[in-house]
């Protein structure tokens, strides 16, 4: 990744979700993934419930 104009190696994790479009709307699935990403990036939010 580029950080302050420098190429820096950072840890990355891939997160995927598979679901049946007949049962779950895509918008809700994406909202769930965004929420999971935010909680994994800042676990204090999960512990403090904010």
PyMOL Python script that loads the backbone (N, CA, C, O; Angstrom):
from pymol import cmd

cmd.read_pdbstr("""\
ATOM      1  N   UNK A   1       0.834  -1.170   0.000  1.00  0.00           N
ATOM      2  CA  UNK A   1       0.000   0.000   0.000  1.00  0.00           C
ATOM      3  C   UNK A   1       0.882   1.236   0.000  1.00  0.00           C
ATOM      4  O   UNK A   1       2.031   1.194   0.438  1.00  0.00           O
ATOM      5  N   UNK A   2       0.339   2.326  -0.489  1.00  0.00           N
ATOM      6  CA  UNK A   2       1.047   3.595  -0.476  1.00  0.00           C
ATOM      7  C   UNK A   2       0.694   4.352   0.797  1.00  0.00           C
ATOM      8  O   UNK A   2      -0.480   4.594   1.079  1.00  0.00           O
ATOM      9  N   UNK A   3       1.714   4.723   1.562  1.00  0.00           N
ATOM     10  CA  UNK A   3       1.535   5.502   2.783  1.00  0.00           C
ATOM     11  C   UNK A   3       2.513   6.667   2.721  1.00  0.00           C
ATOM     12  O   UNK A   3       3.728   6.467   2.698  1.00  0.00           O
ATOM     13  N   UNK A   4       1.986   7.868   2.696  1.00  0.00           N
ATOM     14  CA  UNK A   4       2.807   9.087   2.623  1.00  0.00           C
ATOM     15  C   UNK A   4       3.782   9.046   1.447  1.00  0.00           C
ATOM     16  O   UNK A   4       4.936   9.455   1.580  1.00  0.00           O
ATOM     17  N   UNK A   5       3.325   8.559   0.311  1.00  0.00           N
ATOM     18  CA  UNK A   5       4.150   8.521  -0.890  1.00  0.00           C
ATOM     19  C   UNK A   5       5.162   7.389  -0.921  1.00  0.00           C
ATOM     20  O   UNK A   5       5.963   7.313  -1.852  1.00  0.00           O
ATOM     21  N   UNK A   6       5.147   6.516   0.061  1.00  0.00           N
ATOM     22  CA  UNK A   6       6.068   5.380   0.126  1.00  0.00           C
ATOM     23  C   UNK A   6       5.293   4.088  -0.027  1.00  0.00           C
ATOM     24  O   UNK A   6       4.147   3.985   0.409  1.00  0.00           O
ATOM     25  N   UNK A   7       5.921   3.101  -0.648  1.00  0.00           N
ATOM     26  CA  UNK A   7       5.312   1.781  -0.736  1.00  0.00           C
ATOM     27  C   UNK A   7       5.645   1.034   0.547  1.00  0.00           C
ATOM     28  O   UNK A   7       6.816   0.830   0.868  1.00  0.00           O
ATOM     29  N   UNK A   8       4.606   0.623   1.285  1.00  0.00           N
ATOM     30  CA  UNK A   8       4.778  -0.023   2.581  1.00  0.00           C
ATOM     31  C   UNK A   8       4.032  -1.359   2.564  1.00  0.00           C
ATOM     32  O   UNK A   8       2.911  -1.451   2.065  1.00  0.00           O
ATOM     33  N   UNK A   9       4.666  -2.380   3.113  1.00  0.00           N
ATOM     34  CA  UNK A   9       4.015  -3.684   3.228  1.00  0.00           C
ATOM     35  C   UNK A   9       3.189  -3.682   4.513  1.00  0.00           C
ATOM     36  O   UNK A   9       3.724  -3.484   5.603  1.00  0.00           O
ATOM     37  N   UNK A  10       1.887  -3.903   4.376  1.00  0.00           N
ATOM     38  CA  UNK A  10       0.976  -3.923   5.513  1.00  0.00           C
ATOM     39  C   UNK A  10       0.224  -5.245   5.542  1.00  0.00           C
ATOM     40  O   UNK A  10      -0.020  -5.841   4.492  1.00  0.00           O
ATOM     41  N   UNK A  11      -0.146  -5.710   6.731  1.00  0.00           N
ATOM     42  CA  UNK A  11      -0.941  -6.943   6.792  1.00  0.00           C
ATOM     43  C   UNK A  11      -2.334  -6.713   6.222  1.00  0.00           C
ATOM     44  O   UNK A  11      -2.949  -5.675   6.463  1.00  0.00           O
ATOM     45  N   UNK A  12      -2.821  -7.680   5.473  1.00  0.00           N
ATOM     46  CA  UNK A  12      -4.160  -7.577   4.886  1.00  0.00           C
ATOM     47  C   UNK A  12      -4.900  -8.888   5.114  1.00  0.00           C
ATOM     48  O   UNK A  12      -4.296  -9.959   5.179  1.00  0.00           O
ATOM     49  N   UNK A  13      -6.187  -8.784   5.231  1.00  0.00           N
ATOM     50  CA  UNK A  13      -7.032  -9.969   5.387  1.00  0.00           C
ATOM     51  C   UNK A  13      -8.180  -9.835   4.412  1.00  0.00           C
ATOM     52  O   UNK A  13      -8.798  -8.776   4.312  1.00  0.00           O
ATOM     53  N   UNK A  14      -8.462 -10.886   3.707  1.00  0.00           N
ATOM     54  CA  UNK A  14      -9.576 -10.884   2.774  1.00  0.00           C
ATOM     55  C   UNK A  14     -10.801 -11.461   3.469  1.00  0.00           C
ATOM     56  O   UNK A  14     -10.716 -12.471   4.167  1.00  0.00           O
ATOM     57  N   UNK A  15     -11.927 -10.813   3.271  1.00  0.00           N
ATOM     58  CA  UNK A  15     -13.176 -11.238   3.882  1.00  0.00           C
ATOM     59  C   UNK A  15     -14.220 -11.374   2.785  1.00  0.00           C
ATOM     60  O   UNK A  15     -14.460 -10.432   2.030  1.00  0.00           O
ATOM     61  N   UNK A  16     -14.827 -12.525   2.697  1.00  0.00           N
ATOM     62  CA  UNK A  16     -15.836 -12.764   1.665  1.00  0.00           C
ATOM     63  C   UNK A  16     -17.100 -13.311   2.324  1.00  0.00           C
ATOM     64  O   UNK A  16     -17.054 -13.938   3.383  1.00  0.00           O
ATOM     65  N   UNK A  17     -18.203 -13.060   1.680  1.00  0.00           N
ATOM     66  CA  UNK A  17     -19.491 -13.542   2.171  1.00  0.00           C
ATOM     67  C   UNK A  17     -20.252 -14.133   1.002  1.00  0.00           C
ATOM     68  O   UNK A  17     -20.376 -13.516  -0.056  1.00  0.00           O
ATOM     69  N   UNK A  18     -20.747 -15.306   1.203  1.00  0.00           N
ATOM     70  CA  UNK A  18     -21.574 -15.902   0.165  1.00  0.00           C
ATOM     71  C   UNK A  18     -22.977 -16.067   0.731  1.00  0.00           C
ATOM     72  O   UNK A  18     -23.156 -16.470   1.881  1.00  0.00           O
ATOM     73  N   UNK A  19     -23.964 -15.752  -0.092  1.00  0.00           N
ATOM     74  CA  UNK A  19     -25.340 -15.787   0.377  1.00  0.00           C
ATOM     75  C   UNK A  19     -26.257 -16.064  -0.799  1.00  0.00           C
ATOM     76  O   UNK A  19     -25.866 -15.916  -1.957  1.00  0.00           O
ATOM     77  N   UNK A  20     -27.459 -16.459  -0.496  1.00  0.00           N
ATOM     78  CA  UNK A  20     -28.460 -16.773  -1.513  1.00  0.00           C
ATOM     79  C   UNK A  20     -29.281 -15.513  -1.786  1.00  0.00           C
ATOM     80  O   UNK A  20     -29.980 -15.014  -0.904  1.00  0.00           O
ATOM     81  N   UNK A  21     -29.189 -15.008  -3.003  1.00  0.00           N
ATOM     82  CA  UNK A  21     -29.910 -13.782  -3.361  1.00  0.00           C
ATOM     83  C   UNK A  21     -31.427 -13.944  -3.265  1.00  0.00           C
ATOM     84  O   UNK A  21     -32.153 -12.952  -3.198  1.00  0.00           O
ATOM     85  N   UNK A  22     -31.896 -15.158  -3.259  1.00  0.00           N
ATOM     86  CA  UNK A  22     -33.342 -15.361  -3.126  1.00  0.00           C
ATOM     87  C   UNK A  22     -33.807 -15.091  -1.705  1.00  0.00           C
ATOM     88  O   UNK A  22     -34.978 -14.783  -1.484  1.00  0.00           O
ATOM     89  N   UNK A  23     -32.896 -15.204  -0.736  1.00  0.00           N
ATOM     90  CA  UNK A  23     -33.265 -15.023   0.670  1.00  0.00           C
ATOM     91  C   UNK A  23     -32.789 -13.695   1.255  1.00  0.00           C
ATOM     92  O   UNK A  23     -33.461 -13.111   2.105  1.00  0.00           O
ATOM     93  N   UNK A  24     -31.632 -13.222   0.800  1.00  0.00           N
ATOM     94  CA  UNK A  24     -31.030 -12.029   1.388  1.00  0.00           C
ATOM     95  C   UNK A  24     -30.785 -10.997   0.294  1.00  0.00           C
ATOM     96  O   UNK A  24     -30.238 -11.310  -0.764  1.00  0.00           O
ATOM     97  N   UNK A  25     -31.201  -9.759   0.568  1.00  0.00           N
ATOM     98  CA  UNK A  25     -30.957  -8.674  -0.361  1.00  0.00           C
ATOM     99  C   UNK A  25     -29.474  -8.303  -0.324  1.00  0.00           C
ATOM    100  O   UNK A  25     -28.868  -8.310   0.748  1.00  0.00           O
ATOM    101  N   UNK A  26     -28.888  -7.983  -1.461  1.00  0.00           N
ATOM    102  CA  UNK A  26     -27.468  -7.652  -1.551  1.00  0.00           C
ATOM    103  C   UNK A  26     -27.080  -6.466  -0.700  1.00  0.00           C
ATOM    104  O   UNK A  26     -25.974  -6.430  -0.160  1.00  0.00           O
ATOM    105  N   UNK A  27     -27.969  -5.490  -0.566  1.00  0.00           N
ATOM    106  CA  UNK A  27     -27.671  -4.301   0.233  1.00  0.00           C
ATOM    107  C   UNK A  27     -27.419  -4.668   1.688  1.00  0.00           C
ATOM    108  O   UNK A  27     -26.494  -4.143   2.309  1.00  0.00           O
ATOM    109  N   UNK A  28     -28.232  -5.563   2.238  1.00  0.00           N
ATOM    110  CA  UNK A  28     -28.032  -5.973   3.628  1.00  0.00           C
ATOM    111  C   UNK A  28     -26.748  -6.764   3.803  1.00  0.00           C
ATOM    112  O   UNK A  28     -26.081  -6.641   4.830  1.00  0.00           O
ATOM    113  N   UNK A  29     -26.391  -7.576   2.813  1.00  0.00           N
ATOM    114  CA  UNK A  29     -25.155  -8.344   2.887  1.00  0.00           C
ATOM    115  C   UNK A  29     -23.943  -7.414   2.874  1.00  0.00           C
ATOM    116  O   UNK A  29     -22.993  -7.622   3.628  1.00  0.00           O
ATOM    117  N   UNK A  30     -23.973  -6.392   2.021  1.00  0.00           N
ATOM    118  CA  UNK A  30     -22.861  -5.445   1.959  1.00  0.00           C
ATOM    119  C   UNK A  30     -22.787  -4.638   3.251  1.00  0.00           C
ATOM    120  O   UNK A  30     -21.692  -4.376   3.749  1.00  0.00           O
ATOM    121  N   UNK A  31     -23.921  -4.244   3.795  1.00  0.00           N
ATOM    122  CA  UNK A  31     -23.934  -3.517   5.064  1.00  0.00           C
ATOM    123  C   UNK A  31     -23.307  -4.361   6.171  1.00  0.00           C
ATOM    124  O   UNK A  31     -22.549  -3.845   6.992  1.00  0.00           O
ATOM    125  N   UNK A  32     -23.622  -5.658   6.196  1.00  0.00           N
ATOM    126  CA  UNK A  32     -23.031  -6.568   7.172  1.00  0.00           C
ATOM    127  C   UNK A  32     -21.516  -6.629   6.998  1.00  0.00           C
ATOM    128  O   UNK A  32     -20.782  -6.561   7.984  1.00  0.00           O
ATOM    129  N   UNK A  33     -21.034  -6.757   5.757  1.00  0.00           N
ATOM    130  CA  UNK A  33     -19.594  -6.829   5.521  1.00  0.00           C
ATOM    131  C   UNK A  33     -18.888  -5.539   5.934  1.00  0.00           C
ATOM    132  O   UNK A  33     -17.797  -5.591   6.503  1.00  0.00           O
ATOM    133  N   UNK A  34     -19.486  -4.400   5.661  1.00  0.00           N
ATOM    134  CA  UNK A  34     -18.884  -3.121   6.056  1.00  0.00           C
ATOM    135  C   UNK A  34     -18.809  -3.026   7.574  1.00  0.00           C
ATOM    136  O   UNK A  34     -17.804  -2.569   8.116  1.00  0.00           O
ATOM    137  N   UNK A  35     -19.853  -3.450   8.257  1.00  0.00           N
ATOM    138  CA  UNK A  35     -19.856  -3.441   9.721  1.00  0.00           C
ATOM    139  C   UNK A  35     -18.766  -4.359  10.268  1.00  0.00           C
ATOM    140  O   UNK A  35     -18.052  -3.989  11.200  1.00  0.00           O
ATOM    141  N   UNK A  36     -18.639  -5.550   9.694  1.00  0.00           N
ATOM    142  CA  UNK A  36     -17.599  -6.490  10.129  1.00  0.00           C
ATOM    143  C   UNK A  36     -16.213  -5.895   9.905  1.00  0.00           C
ATOM    144  O   UNK A  36     -15.342  -6.014  10.767  1.00  0.00           O
ATOM    145  N   UNK A  37     -15.999  -5.260   8.760  1.00  0.00           N
ATOM    146  CA  UNK A  37     -14.707  -4.643   8.458  1.00  0.00           C
ATOM    147  C   UNK A  37     -14.376  -3.567   9.483  1.00  0.00           C
ATOM    148  O   UNK A  37     -13.252  -3.504   9.981  1.00  0.00           O
ATOM    149  N   UNK A  38     -15.350  -2.723   9.798  1.00  0.00           N
ATOM    150  CA  UNK A  38     -15.133  -1.657  10.771  1.00  0.00           C
ATOM    151  C   UNK A  38     -14.793  -2.220  12.148  1.00  0.00           C
ATOM    152  O   UNK A  38     -13.906  -1.702  12.826  1.00  0.00           O
ATOM    153  N   UNK A  39     -15.485  -3.269  12.564  1.00  0.00           N
ATOM    154  CA  UNK A  39     -15.228  -3.863  13.878  1.00  0.00           C
ATOM    155  C   UNK A  39     -13.877  -4.555  13.925  1.00  0.00           C
ATOM    156  O   UNK A  39     -13.201  -4.509  14.953  1.00  0.00           O
ATOM    157  N   UNK A  40     -13.468  -5.195  12.839  1.00  0.00           N
ATOM    158  CA  UNK A  40     -12.161  -5.852  12.814  1.00  0.00           C
ATOM    159  C   UNK A  40     -11.025  -4.835  12.784  1.00  0.00           C
ATOM    160  O   UNK A  40      -9.957  -5.081  13.344  1.00  0.00           O
ATOM    161  N   UNK A  41     -11.248  -3.692  12.132  1.00  0.00           N
ATOM    162  CA  UNK A  41     -10.215  -2.664  12.073  1.00  0.00           C
ATOM    163  C   UNK A  41     -10.074  -1.922  13.401  1.00  0.00           C
ATOM    164  O   UNK A  41      -8.992  -1.425  13.711  1.00  0.00           O
ATOM    165  N   UNK A  42     -11.137  -1.838  14.182  1.00  0.00           N
ATOM    166  CA  UNK A  42     -11.092  -1.129  15.468  1.00  0.00           C
ATOM    167  C   UNK A  42     -11.856  -1.951  16.509  1.00  0.00           C
ATOM    168  O   UNK A  42     -13.017  -1.662  16.796  1.00  0.00           O
ATOM    169  N   UNK A  43     -11.204  -2.979  17.078  1.00  0.00           N
ATOM    170  CA  UNK A  43     -11.893  -3.861  18.033  1.00  0.00           C
ATOM    171  C   UNK A  43     -12.378  -3.152  19.299  1.00  0.00           C
ATOM    172  O   UNK A  43     -13.263  -3.662  19.986  1.00  0.00           O
ATOM    173  N   UNK A  44     -11.816  -1.993  19.617  1.00  0.00           N
ATOM    174  CA  UNK A  44     -12.283  -1.268  20.798  1.00  0.00           C
ATOM    175  C   UNK A  44     -13.736  -0.875  20.646  1.00  0.00           C
ATOM    176  O   UNK A  44     -14.471  -0.828  21.633  1.00  0.00           O
ATOM    177  N   UNK A  45     -14.169  -0.589  19.409  1.00  0.00           N
ATOM    178  CA  UNK A  45     -15.581  -0.248  19.188  1.00  0.00           C
ATOM    179  C   UNK A  45     -16.483  -1.417  19.566  1.00  0.00           C
ATOM    180  O   UNK A  45     -17.580  -1.216  20.087  1.00  0.00           O
ATOM    181  N   UNK A  46     -16.025  -2.631  19.308  1.00  0.00           N
ATOM    182  CA  UNK A  46     -16.811  -3.813  19.656  1.00  0.00           C
ATOM    183  C   UNK A  46     -16.886  -3.974  21.172  1.00  0.00           C
ATOM    184  O   UNK A  46     -17.945  -4.271  21.725  1.00  0.00           O
ATOM    185  N   UNK A  47     -15.750  -3.774  21.833  1.00  0.00           N
ATOM    186  CA  UNK A  47     -15.717  -3.921  23.289  1.00  0.00           C
ATOM    187  C   UNK A  47     -16.505  -2.826  23.994  1.00  0.00           C
ATOM    188  O   UNK A  47     -17.133  -3.078  25.022  1.00  0.00           O
ATOM    189  N   UNK A  48     -16.476  -1.613  23.450  1.00  0.00           N
ATOM    190  CA  UNK A  48     -17.180  -0.498  24.068  1.00  0.00           C
ATOM    191  C   UNK A  48     -18.608  -0.349  23.567  1.00  0.00           C
ATOM    192  O   UNK A  48     -19.361   0.481  24.076  1.00  0.00           O
ATOM    193  N   UNK A  49     -18.987  -1.147  22.572  1.00  0.00           N
ATOM    194  CA  UNK A  49     -20.325  -1.144  22.004  1.00  0.00           C
ATOM    195  C   UNK A  49     -20.715   0.228  21.462  1.00  0.00           C
ATOM    196  O   UNK A  49     -21.795   0.743  21.753  1.00  0.00           O
ATOM    197  N   UNK A  50     -19.804   0.818  20.659  1.00  0.00           N
ATOM    198  CA  UNK A  50     -20.114   2.113  20.025  1.00  0.00           C
ATOM    199  C   UNK A  50     -20.100   1.990  18.519  1.00  0.00           C
ATOM    200  O   UNK A  50     -20.337   2.973  17.817  1.00  0.00           O
TER     201      UNK A  50
END
""", "prot")
cmd.dss("prot")
cmd.show_as("cartoon", "prot")
cmd.util.cbc("prot")
cmd.orient("prot")
